[in-house]
Amino acid sequence: MRKQVYNAIISLLILVILVSVFGVINTQVSLKYETENPKDCISVITGRDLCLWIKSLKIIIIVCLILTSGLISFRYKIIKD
């Protein structure tokens, strides 16, 4: 793998992590203000299951963190000059 492609993949994974963290925070705010009960997960405004959305974003964050750490750990074996 070339170094530019490697750096692009790492950058993209970090960007996905940052956007997903922002999405979790945004969805938690929606969970607070768009539901009638604090224990409800369905948004009154959009009809989405906000708890499922938060779980999905957390899984995306964990997968991207694992991929990023794996790519960084094995960078000398992955990058070919």
C-alpha positions as CSV (number, residue, x, y, z in Angstrom):
1,M,0.0,0.0,0.0
2,R,1.3,3.4,-0.8
3,K,1.9,6.0,1.9
4,Q,-0.6,8.5,0.5
5,V,-3.4,5.8,0.4
6,Y,-2.5,4.8,4.0
7,N,-2.6,8.4,5.3
8,A,-5.9,8.9,3.5
9,I,-7.5,5.9,5.1
10,I,-6.3,6.9,8.5
11,S,-7.6,10.4,8.0
12,L,-11.0,9.1,6.8
13,L,-11.3,6.8,9.8
14,I,-10.5,9.7,12.2
15,L,-13.0,11.9,10.5
16,V,-15.7,9.2,10.7
17,I,-14.9,8.9,14.5
18,L,-15.3,12.6,15.0
19,V,-18.5,12.9,13.1
20,S,-20.0,9.9,14.9
21,V,-19.1,11.3,18.3
22,F,-20.9,14.5,17.2
23,G,-23.8,12.4,16.1
24,V,-24.1,10.6,19.4
25,I,-24.1,14.0,21.3
26,N,-26.6,15.4,18.9
27,T,-28.9,12.3,19.2
28,Q,-28.7,12.5,23.0
29,V,-29.9,16.1,22.9
30,S,-32.7,14.9,20.6
31,L,-33.5,12.2,23.0
32,K,-33.9,14.7,25.8
33,Y,-36.0,17.2,24.0
34,E,-38.0,15.2,21.4
35,T,-39.4,12.5,23.6
36,E,-42.3,12.8,26.0
37,N,-41.0,10.5,28.7
38,P,-37.3,10.3,29.7
39,K,-37.4,6.5,29.1
40,D,-38.9,6.7,25.6
41,C,-36.7,6.2,22.6
42,I,-39.0,7.1,19.8
43,S,-38.8,10.7,18.7
44,V,-42.2,12.6,18.6
45,I,-41.0,14.8,15.7
46,T,-39.2,12.4,13.4
47,G,-40.5,9.0,14.5
48,R,-37.0,7.6,14.6
49,D,-35.8,5.2,17.3
50,L,-33.1,7.4,18.9
51,C,-31.7,4.7,21.2
52,L,-31.0,2.4,18.2
53,W,-29.4,5.3,16.4
54,I,-27.1,5.9,19.4
55,K,-26.2,2.2,19.6
56,S,-25.4,2.2,15.9
57,L,-23.1,5.2,16.1
58,K,-21.3,3.7,19.1
59,I,-20.6,0.5,17.1
60,I,-19.3,2.6,14.2
61,I,-17.0,4.4,16.6
62,I,-15.7,1.2,18.2
63,V,-15.0,-0.4,14.8
64,C,-13.2,2.7,13.4
65,L,-11.1,2.9,16.6
66,I,-10.1,-0.8,16.2
67,L,-9.3,-0.3,12.5
68,T,-7.3,2.8,13.2
69,S,-5.3,1.3,16.0
70,G,-4.6,-1.8,13.9
71,L,-3.5,0.2,10.9
72,I,-1.2,2.3,13.1
73,S,0.2,-0.7,14.9
74,F,1.1,-2.5,11.7
75,R,2.1,0.5,9.6
76,Y,5.5,-0.8,8.7
77,K,4.2,-4.1,7.5
78,I,1.4,-2.4,5.5
79,I,3.3,0.4,3.8
80,K,5.5,-0.6,1.0
81,D,7.9,1.9,-0.5
